[in-house]
């Protein structure tokens, strides 16, 4: 199962548990208080979580993506104010309907309604609006957290793919035939000229260290890349009897930074096509920095 699918299933489970607990809370509190459970009062209660769910998922599934993340912040706020007003009116009408039904079924003293002043009704309206506003804020917080988590996962995947691509590119750049030939030459030189063999191995070590370590950086000094090319060509010179090379530098080389291993494909190509086992072959390199 993919990571995205696991995250989706996890979100569904968490959302389901949260809403189930909200809808079951009246039953739980009735049991804790040893009160007789009333289905009429329960249906009257249900309008609130249904309103919360509606506002939450209208934002979570539509408004946040299209309006808030789409940089239409003012439109997002206005649409939510209208949405909250609509559901406050729905809640008020629903409660009034069930209150009338409940009173017809079980008449209560008339002074109950007398206590419901206009100020109290205004308070109820404001309280319901605040709760729905908090529901909007909660949906935004959860959506942004999920979006951040998704972006972070994508970044990790991109970084992983980039690292794999760099390793693949490094493997492609490291010519195995060149490496094996250098090791064989060093093996022969160990018996004939141990000092020269030691130089070959040191140069080979520097060459491989640069390819493995420095090539993982975004930028390297041009001087470092030139030293790498110089080591590479010196090893080619040891490997081939009639090979020569020249390397010229002009200007402030140390002030220039480039992508690592920028020039080696050209140099390798030049070395490859200059090969001649019977006649002298050569490669000339020139680096010039102006302005």
C-alpha positions, 0 to 999 in steps of 0.5 A, a space after each residue: 500500500 502506497 504512503 498516500 493511500 495509508 495517509 488517506 485511510 488514516 485521515 478517514 479513520 480519524 475523522 470518523 472517530 471524531 464525528 462518532 464521538 460527537 454524535 454519541 456524546 449526549 448518550 454518554 452524558 445522559 448515562 453519566 448523569 443517570 438521566 432518561 435518554 430522550 430521542 426527541 432531545 437527541 434529534 434536536 441536538 443533532 442539528 449542531 454536529 450536522 452543521 459543524 460537519 457541513 461547514 467543516 467539509 465544505 471548507 475542507 473539500 472545496 473552499 480552502 483549496 479553491 479560495 484560500 490556497 488560490 490566494 482569494 482570501 477576501 472571497 474566502 472570508 466572505 463566503 464563510 461569513 455567508 455560510 455561517 449565517 445560513 447555518 446559524 439560521 438553520 440551527 435556530 429554525 430547527 431548534 424552534 421546530 423541535 421545541 414546539 413539538 416537544 412542548 406539545 408533547 409535554 406542556 411546560 410552564 409558560 414562564 419558560 418562554 418568558 425567560 428567553 429575552 431578546 438578549 439571550 437569543 442574540 447571545 445564542 446566535 453569536 455563540 453558534 456563529 463563534 462555534 461555526 467560526 472555530 469549525 472553519 478555523 479547525 478545518 483550515 488548520 487540519 488542511 494546512 497541516 495535511 498539505 504541509 505533511 504532503 509537501 514534506 513527503 514530496 520534498 523527501 521523495 524528490 530529494 531521494 530521487 535526486 540522490 539516486 540520479 546523482 549516484 546513477 550519474 556518478 556511476 556513468 561518469 566513472 569509467 570502469 575500464 579506466 579504473 581497471 587499467 589504472 589498477 593493473 598499471 599500478 600492479 605492474 609498477 609495484 614490481 618495476 617502480 614502487 615509487 611510481 606505483 605509489 604516485 599512481 595510487 595516490 592520484 587515483 585516490 584523489 580522483 575517486 575522492 573528488 568524484 564521490 565526495 565533491 561531486 555531491 555539492 551544488 558548486 565547486 571551485 573551478 580550480 578544484 575541477 581543473 586539478 581533477 582533470 589534471 589528475 585524470 590526464 596524468 593517469 591517462 599519460 601513465 596508461 598510454 605510451 604516446 599520449 601528451 597533454 597541455 593545460 593552460 590557465 589565464 585569469 582569476 581561476 580561483 574566483 570561479 565556481 561551477 557545477 561539479 564534473 562540468 568538463 570531464 565529459 568533454 575531456 573524456 571524449 577528447 581522450 577517447 578520440 585521440 587514441 592512437 597506439 602507434 602515433 603520438 596523440 594529445 589533448 590541449 586544454 585552455 581555461 581563460 577567465 575574463 572580466 
